[in-house]
Amino acid sequence: MIKNHTQNVIEITEKYSAHNYHPLPVVIAKASGLWVEDPEGNRYMDFLSAYSAVNQGHCHPRIIKALKDQADSCTLTSRAFYNDQMGPFLKLLCEITQMEMALPMNTGAEAVETAIKASRRWGYEVKGVIADQAEIIVCSDNFHGRTTTIVGFSSEPGYKKGFGPFTPGFVTVPYGDIAAFKKAVNKNTVGFLFEPIQGEAGVVVPPDDYFSECARICHQEKILTMADEIQTGLGRTGKWFCVEHYGFKPDMYILGKALGGGVIPVSAVTSSKEILGVFTYGSHGSTFGGNPLASRVALESLCVIRDEKLVENAAELGPWFLNELKSIPSKHILEVRGKGLMIGMVLKKEARGARRFCEALMHKGLLCKETHENVIRFAPPLVIKKSELETALEKIRSVLLSPELL
């Protein structure tokens, strides 16, 4: 049997790549906007958006032009010198987040680590916590990255197995439980690290008053609110930042994914001068953080979201799409939840897992991914049109109602 190019690519990847992912059996060779294409020319609708890193759509012409133009000028200087792109990028980022200062990094996990370090040092130097006693409250079922420190405060056994010992100083409380949060607060608490919607946990949306009440307690007790908006931010939920749905502004925004426009890894923490001002020369850094290529791409990525009104598009189409998904009369569906264009379809245990539905959707020309076994995540690029969502709904309905998947 003659193998096609897709089969060859999968075989060589499986042979030489560490098996830390379980991808669907599809190879993406080309991409533009909502659409991706395999080596054989089959086209698919991308409803994962690289876990929300491609909010602006694949290979957006303005972002690609910015990448190419900057690549011809200067790509890397390190922070040993100034470059002419980082300042304009951070200025716009601070204006959008309404913060005074920003610290650029590369990956989302690096931004989370930056926020952890900032909150701890702030706790010692500003709040007056005794040295090495600082505590940060986190939520059960969190996902903040893959570094040793971060997986150490995960409640998912699979993320932690075989990687200990772990960093102390983190207190875990049930997500959405205000009473448990109050009980966890003490004189050593310096920060509350949270996702406004938990993406990897299955697009879990908290009670409406949860974060506003936690923020009130944090303000009262002088505890920093640290919003991990790596997946939820930059328009994904129909607001620039998901916390806006809950009516408060955090002390720190942690950003990544779509900040790089689906082109290059870019992350950042934005906050006040009081908080980020605790970093002094040599206390934190990154060779590639704030590099001119990344800064130019990130600047254009933000401008595309603003100029093309992608936040507004998610706010308009998201609720409609959510309600349409809820109306599918499938015996497999337990619940559909989310905000904007970040939606999770929870399947009943009797459905025997979400992956087989994702594979069926792949064969229909729609790519999405299961999370936590029983949840299908739908998160298309924010450039999507209503007509394209209608086409996607036809595919989703046909799979969820298919006699072959009873």
C-alpha positions in Angstrom: 0.0 0.0 0.0 1.4 3.4 -1.0 1.4 5.8 1.9 0.3 9.4 1.4 2.3 12.4 2.7 0.1 12.7 5.8 0.8 9.2 6.9 4.5 9.6 6.3 4.6 12.8 8.4 2.7 11.2 11.2 5.0 8.1 11.2 8.3 10.1 11.3 6.9 12.4 13.9 5.8 9.5 16.2 9.3 8.0 15.7 11.4 11.0 16.6 9.1 13.1 18.9 8.7 12.5 22.6 5.2 11.3 23.2 3.9 14.1 25.4 1.0 14.9 23.1 -1.8 12.8 21.6 -2.8 14.8 18.5 -5.6 14.0 16.1 -4.4 12.1 13.0 -4.3 15.2 10.8 -1.3 17.1 9.4 -1.6 20.9 8.8 0.6 22.2 6.0 -1.1 25.5 5.1 -3.3 27.9 7.0 -5.2 31.1 6.4 -7.8 32.8 8.6 -10.2 30.2 9.8 -9.1 27.5 7.4 -6.2 25.0 7.5 -5.2 22.5 4.8 -3.4 19.1 4.9 -0.7 18.0 2.4 -3.3 16.3 0.2 -5.3 19.5 -0.1 -8.1 18.7 2.3 -9.5 21.8 4.0 -10.6 22.0 7.6 -12.2 24.7 9.8 -9.9 25.3 12.8 -12.1 25.4 16.0 -9.2 25.2 18.4 -7.1 28.3 17.3 -3.9 26.7 18.9 -5.6 27.0 22.3 -6.5 30.6 21.6 -3.1 31.7 20.3 -4.6 32.4 16.8 -7.4 34.8 17.7 -6.5 37.0 14.7 -6.7 34.0 12.3 -3.9 32.1 10.7 -1.2 34.0 8.9 -3.0 37.4 9.1 -1.5 39.5 6.3 -0.8 42.5 8.5 1.0 40.4 11.2 3.0 38.5 8.6 4.0 41.7 6.9 5.2 43.1 10.3 7.1 39.9 10.9 8.8 40.0 7.5 9.6 43.7 7.6 11.1 43.4 11.1 13.1 40.3 10.1 14.8 42.3 7.5 15.8 45.0 10.0 16.7 43.5 13.4 15.5 40.3 15.1 17.4 40.1 18.5 19.4 42.4 20.7 18.9 40.8 24.2 18.0 43.2 27.0 21.7 44.2 27.3 20.7 47.0 24.9 17.5 49.0 24.0 15.7 48.2 20.8 13.3 50.5 18.9 10.3 48.1 18.9 9.7 47.1 22.6 8.8 50.6 23.8 5.9 51.2 21.4 4.6 47.6 22.0 4.6 48.0 25.8 3.1 51.5 25.6 0.1 50.1 23.7 -0.2 47.0 25.9 -0.3 49.2 29.0 -2.9 51.5 27.4 -5.1 48.5 26.6 -4.7 46.9 30.0 -4.9 50.3 31.8 -1.7 49.5 33.7 1.4 51.5 34.3 4.2 49.0 33.5 4.8 45.8 31.6 7.4 43.1 31.6 7.7 41.1 28.4 8.6 37.4 28.2 8.2 34.6 25.7 5.8 31.8 26.8 2.8 31.9 29.0 4.5 29.8 31.7 7.3 32.3 31.8 4.7 35.1 32.4 3.1 33.1 35.2 6.5 32.6 36.8 7.2 36.3 36.4 3.9 37.1 38.2 4.7 34.6 41.0 8.2 36.2 41.6 6.7 39.7 41.5 4.0 38.9 44.0 6.4 37.2 46.4 8.9 40.0 46.3 6.1 42.6 46.7 4.8 40.6 49.7 8.2 40.9 51.4 9.2 44.4 50.4 5.8 46.2 50.4 3.3 44.1 52.5 5.9 43.1 55.1 5.6 39.3 55.1 8.4 37.5 56.9 11.1 36.2 54.5 10.3 32.9 52.7 6.8 32.7 54.3 4.8 34.1 51.4 1.8 32.1 50.2 -0.2 32.3 47.0 -3.7 31.0 46.7 -4.6 29.0 43.6 -7.7 27.1 42.4 -8.3 23.4 42.0 -8.3 22.2 38.4 -6.0 25.1 37.4 -3.8 25.2 34.4 -1.0 27.8 34.4 1.8 26.1 32.5 4.2 23.3 32.7 7.2 24.4 34.7 8.1 22.4 37.8 6.9 25.1 40.1 3.6 25.5 38.3 2.7 21.8 38.0 3.6 21.5 41.7 0.4 23.4 42.5 -1.8 21.6 39.9 -4.5 19.3 41.2 -4.2 17.1 38.1 -2.1 14.0 39.0 -1.0 13.5 35.4 0.7 16.9 35.3 2.7 16.1 38.5 3.5 12.4 38.4 7.3 11.8 38.6 8.3 15.5 38.6 8.6 16.2 42.4 9.8 17.6 44.8 7.7 20.7 44.3 8.0 24.3 45.3 6.2 25.2 48.6 4.1 28.3 49.2 0.9 27.5 47.3 -2.5 26.9 48.9 -5.2 25.3 46.8 -8.9 26.1 47.1 -12.0 24.8 45.2 -12.7 26.9 42.2 -15.8 29.0 42.7 -16.0 28.5 46.5 -16.0 31.9 48.3 -16.1 30.4 51.8 -13.0 28.2 51.0 -11.2 31.2 49.7 -11.9 33.3 52.8 -10.7 30.4 55.0 -7.4 30.1 53.1 -6.5 33.8 53.6 -3.9 34.6 56.3 -1.2 37.1 57.1 1.3 35.5 54.7 -1.0 35.5 51.7 0.5 37.7 49.0 -1.5 36.8 45.9 -4.5 35.0 44.4 -3.6 33.4 41.0 -6.6 32.4 38.9 -8.1 31.8 35.5 -11.3 33.8 34.9 -12.6 30.7 33.0 -10.7 27.5 33.4 -9.8 26.4 29.8 -7.9 23.1 30.2 -10.3 22.0 33.0 -13.1 21.9 30.4 -14.2 25.6 30.0 -15.4 25.9 33.5 -17.2 29.2 34.3 -17.4 30.3 37.9 -20.5 31.7 39.7 -21.1 35.4 38.7 -20.2 36.8 42.1 -17.1 34.6 42.8 -14.3 36.8 41.5 -15.8 40.1 42.5 -16.1 38.9 46.1 -12.6 37.4 46.1 -11.3 40.7 44.7 -13.0 42.6 47.5 -11.4 40.3 50.1 -8.0 40.7 48.4 -8.3 44.5 48.4 -9.3 44.4 52.1 -6.4 42.1 53.1 -3.8 43.6 50.8 -3.5 40.5 48.5 -2.6 40.8 44.8 -5.2 39.6 42.3 -3.3 37.9 39.5 -5.5 37.2 36.4 -4.1 34.5 34.1 -5.7 35.7 30.8 -3.4 33.7 28.6 -6.3 31.8 27.1 -9.2 34.0 28.0 -7.8 37.4 27.2 -7.4 39.6 24.1 -11.0 39.2 22.9 -11.6 35.5 23.3 -14.7 35.9 25.6 -16.2 39.0 24.0 -14.3 41.4 26.2 -10.7 42.5 25.9 -10.2 40.6 29.2 -12.5 38.0 30.7 -12.4 39.6 34.2 -14.4 42.5 32.8 -17.4 40.2 32.8 -17.0 40.1 36.6 -16.7 43.9 37.1 -13.3 44.4 38.5 -9.7 45.1 37.4 -7.0 42.8 38.7 -3.6 43.9 40.1 -1.8 42.0 37.4 -2.7 40.7 34.0 -0.8 37.6 32.7 -0.9 37.5 29.0 0.4 35.3 26.2 -0.8 33.1 23.3 -2.8 35.6 21.0 -0.3 38.3 22.0 2.0 36.8 19.4 -0.7 36.7 16.7 -0.2 33.0 16.1 3.2 33.8 14.7 5.8 33.9 17.5 5.7 33.2 21.2 5.1 36.5 23.1 4.0 36.9 26.7 3.8 39.7 29.3 2.8 40.7 32.7 1.2 44.2 33.2 0.7 45.9 36.5 1.4 49.0 38.6 4.8 50.6 39.2 4.5 49.6 42.8 4.3 45.9 41.9 6.6 45.5 38.9 8.9 48.1 40.4 10.1 45.5 42.8 12.3 44.1 40.0 15.7 45.6 40.0 18.7 45.3 37.7 19.6 41.6 37.3 16.7 40.3 39.4 14.7 38.8 36.5 15.1 38.6 32.8 15.1 36.7 29.5 17.4 36.7 26.5 14.5 36.8 24.1 12.0 38.7 26.2 10.9 41.9 24.4 13.1 41.2 21.4 12.4 43.5 18.4 10.9 40.8 16.2 8.5 39.7 18.9 7.7 43.2 19.9 6.8 44.3 16.4 4.6 41.2 15.9 2.9 41.7 19.2 2.2 45.4 18.5 0.6 44.5 15.2 -1.3 41.7 16.8 -2.9 44.1 19.3 -3.7 46.6 16.5 -5.4 43.9 14.4 -7.7 42.9 17.4 -8.5 46.6 17.9 -8.9 47.7 14.3 -10.9 44.7 13.1 -13.2 44.8 16.1 -12.5 41.2 16.9 -13.6 41.6 20.5 -17.0 42.9 19.3 -17.3 40.0 16.9 -16.8 37.5 19.7 -19.3 39.3 21.8 -21.9 39.2 19.0 -21.4 35.7 17.6 -20.5 33.9 20.8 -23.9 34.0 22.6 -25.7 33.0 19.4 -23.3 30.1 18.8 -23.6 29.0 22.4 -27.4 29.0 22.2 -27.4 27.1 18.9 -25.2 24.4 20.4 -27.5 24.1 23.4 -30.4 23.5 21.1 -28.9 20.4 19.5 -31.2 17.5 20.6 -28.5 15.0 21.2 -28.7 12.5 24.0 -24.9 12.8 24.4 -24.9 16.4 25.6 -24.9 17.1 29.3 -24.2 20.9 29.2 -22.8 23.6 27.0 -21.0 26.5 28.7 -18.6 29.4 28.1 -18.4 33.0 27.2 -17.8 34.7 23.8 -16.1 32.2 21.5 -14.7 30.1 24.3 -17.2 27.2 24.6 -17.1 23.8 26.1 -19.6 21.1 25.2 -19.8 18.6 28.2 -20.8 15.1 27.2 -22.4 12.6 29.4 -20.3 9.7 30.7 -22.4 7.3 28.6 -21.1 9.1 25.5 -17.8 7.2 26.0 -15.5 10.1 25.8 -15.2 13.3 23.6 -12.3 12.1 21.5 -14.3 9.9 19.2 -16.6 12.9 18.5 -13.6 15.1 17.7 -12.3 12.4 15.3 -15.7 12.3 13.6 -15.7 16.1 13.3 -12.3 15.9 11.8 -13.6 13.7 9.0 -16.4 16.3 8.5 -13.7 19.0 8.0 -13.8 20.6 11.5 -10.9 20.5 13.9 -11.4 20.7 17.6 -10.0 18.9 20.6 -11.2 17.0 23.7 -10.3 18.2 27.1 -10.7 16.3 30.4 -12.0 13.3 28.4 -15.7 14.4 28.3 -15.5 18.0 27.0 -15.3 19.2 23.4 -13.8 22.7 23.2 -14.9 25.1 20.5 -12.7 28.2 20.1 -12.5 29.3 16.5 -10.4 32.4 15.4 -12.2 35.6 16.2 -12.2 36.5 12.6 -14.9 33.9 11.9 -18.1 35.0 10.2 -21.7 34.0 11.1 -22.0 32.1 7.8 -19.0 30.1 8.7 -20.4 29.4 12.1 -23.6 28.2 10.5 -21.6 25.8 8.3 -19.8 24.5 11.4 -23.0 24.0 13.2 -24.3 21.8 10.5 -21.2 19.6 10.9 -21.5 19.5 14.7 -25.2 18.6 14.5 -24.6 15.8 12.1 -21.9 14.3 14.3 -23.8 14.7 17.6 -26.9 13.2 16.0 -25.2 10.5 14.1 -26.6 7.0 14.5 -23.0 5.7 14.1 -22.0 7.4 17.4 -24.7 6.1 19.6 
